[in-house]
Amino acid sequence: MGTHDWIKVIGSSQIEQYRFDESNLILEVEFKRGNARYIYHQVPLVIFEGMQAADSKGSFLNSNVKGTYEYTRLKEPVK
């Protein structure tokens, strides 16, 4: 358990990269537009695994994470 390394998303129009912190159940997503970075709280491991397996990470995020889990928007993108 712990924090996974950043996973770069190739071919996504929405998501630059994402990672998961298993200890704290946090899904962190950096978006391409506006260099926005969001932390989604209390996300189960099964959701992270589903996102990893999804053909479209953006569609999966929209259908299974947004509107379901509380989030915090961070202003700075990952360098």
N, C-alpha and C positions, 0 to 999 in steps of 0.2 A: 504494500500500500504506500501511498505517497502521491506526489504530483508527477503526472506524465509530462514528457517533453512537449514542446509546441509541435503541432501537426499542421504542416502547410497544406492548404487546399488548392489543388491544381484544377483549373477550369471552372471555378466558381465565380459568378459575377458578384456575389455578395460577401463571401467569407474569405479572409486572408489566411487565418490560422486559428487553431483552438487547442485547448488542453483541459485536462481534468485533474482535480485534486481529490483523490479517493478518501483521504482522511477527513476532509471538511465538506465533502459532497458539493464541490464548486466546479461548475463548467464555465470556463473563461473563453470568450470569443472575441476576436479582433475582426472588425468588418473593413471592407475596402473603402467604402464611401465615408468621407469625413474622418478617417482614421479613428473611428469609434471603437472602444473596447468595453465590453459588458461582462459582468460577473453574475451568473445565475446561481442562486442559492438552493441548497437542499435537493440537488438533482441526483437521482439514483444512478448507480453504476450501469444499470440496464439501459438507461437513456443514452449515456455516453457510448456504450457498446453499439446501440442502434445507430447512432450518428456515425460511428466509424464504418459500419457496414452499409450505410445508405449511399446510393448512387449520387443523389443530390443532397449535399449537406445543408444548403440553404432551405430547401423544401422541408427537410426533416426538422430543422430548427423551427421553422414557422409552424409546422403542424404539431410538434411534440414538446417544445420548450417555451416559446413566446406565448404569453398569456396564461401559462400554467405555473411557472416558477417566478418568485420574486427576483429582482435584479438590481444591480448597482451599475451605473454608467461611470466609467473611468475616462478622464479627459485625455490622457496621454497614451499613444500606441506603444507597443513593445518595440524597443530598438534592436 
